[in-house]
Amino acid sequence: MAMETTTLNNTRSKNVATDRAVRVCNENIRKTLDLARELTILADEGEAASKDDGCAVLYGVVRDCAYKMRAQAKKEKMSHQASGLWF
């Protein structure tokens, strides 16, 4: 009986730790999506104010990074949703 209780408590502890880790991961995915949105806005504003080619290239790089970040974050979000880990 004591062994079963210990095993049950260990399982619960692992589930709580896993839930906590998943929640942190999901929050980081949300933050990444927000950051990608902010980078896209920065690129738009930067290009509009750009007066030379170097700045235009910089904001193109920023936009490219934002697109890549958003695409990967969306992919991870969909993966979490499909496996029931998005909450």
C-alpha positions as CSV (number, residue, x, y, z in Angstrom):
1,M,0.0,0.0,0.0
2,A,2.8,2.4,0.9
3,M,4.5,1.6,-2.4
4,E,1.4,2.3,-4.4
5,T,0.9,5.7,-2.6
6,T,4.5,6.7,-3.3
7,T,4.1,5.7,-7.0
8,L,0.9,7.7,-7.2
9,N,2.5,10.8,-5.6
10,N,5.5,10.6,-7.9
11,T,3.1,10.4,-10.9
12,R,1.2,13.4,-9.7
13,S,4.4,15.3,-9.1
14,K,5.6,14.5,-12.6
15,N,2.2,15.5,-14.1
16,V,2.3,18.9,-12.2
17,A,5.9,19.5,-13.4
18,T,5.0,18.6,-17.0
19,D,1.9,20.9,-16.9
20,R,4.1,23.7,-15.5
21,A,6.7,23.2,-18.2
22,V,4.1,23.1,-21.0
23,R,2.5,26.3,-19.7
24,V,5.9,28.0,-19.7
25,C,6.5,26.7,-23.2
26,N,3.1,27.9,-24.5
27,E,3.7,31.3,-22.9
28,N,7.0,31.5,-24.7
29,I,5.3,30.6,-28.0
30,R,2.8,33.5,-27.4
31,K,5.7,35.9,-26.5
32,T,7.5,34.8,-29.7
33,L,4.4,35.6,-31.8
34,D,4.1,39.0,-30.1
35,L,7.8,39.7,-30.7
36,A,7.5,38.7,-34.3
37,R,4.5,41.2,-34.7
38,E,6.6,43.9,-33.0
39,L,9.5,43.2,-35.3
40,T,7.3,43.4,-38.4
41,I,6.0,46.8,-37.2
42,L,9.6,48.0,-36.6
43,A,10.5,46.9,-40.1
44,D,7.6,48.8,-41.6
45,E,8.4,52.0,-39.7
46,G,12.1,51.6,-40.4
47,E,11.6,51.2,-44.1
48,A,9.3,54.2,-44.2
49,A,11.9,56.4,-42.6
50,S,14.9,54.8,-44.3
51,K,17.1,57.3,-46.2
52,D,19.8,54.9,-47.4
53,D,20.3,51.4,-48.7
54,G,22.1,50.2,-45.6
55,C,19.0,50.9,-43.4
56,A,16.7,49.3,-46.0
57,V,18.8,46.2,-45.9
58,L,18.7,46.2,-42.1
59,Y,14.9,46.4,-42.0
60,G,14.7,43.7,-44.6
61,V,16.7,41.4,-42.3
62,V,14.5,42.4,-39.4
63,R,11.4,41.5,-41.4
64,D,12.9,38.2,-42.6
65,C,13.6,37.3,-39.0
66,A,10.1,38.2,-37.9
67,Y,8.6,36.0,-40.7
68,K,10.8,33.0,-39.7
69,M,10.0,33.4,-36.0
70,R,6.3,33.7,-36.7
71,A,6.3,30.7,-39.0
72,Q,8.2,28.5,-36.5
73,A,6.0,29.7,-33.5
74,K,2.8,29.0,-35.4
75,K,4.1,25.5,-36.3
76,E,4.9,24.8,-32.6
77,K,1.5,26.1,-31.5
78,M,-0.3,23.9,-34.0
79,S,1.8,20.9,-32.8
80,H,0.9,21.6,-29.2
81,Q,-2.8,22.0,-30.2
82,A,-2.8,18.7,-32.1
83,S,-1.3,16.9,-29.2
84,G,-3.6,18.5,-26.6
85,L,-0.8,20.5,-24.9
86,W,-2.1,23.9,-25.8
87,F,-3.9,25.4,-22.8
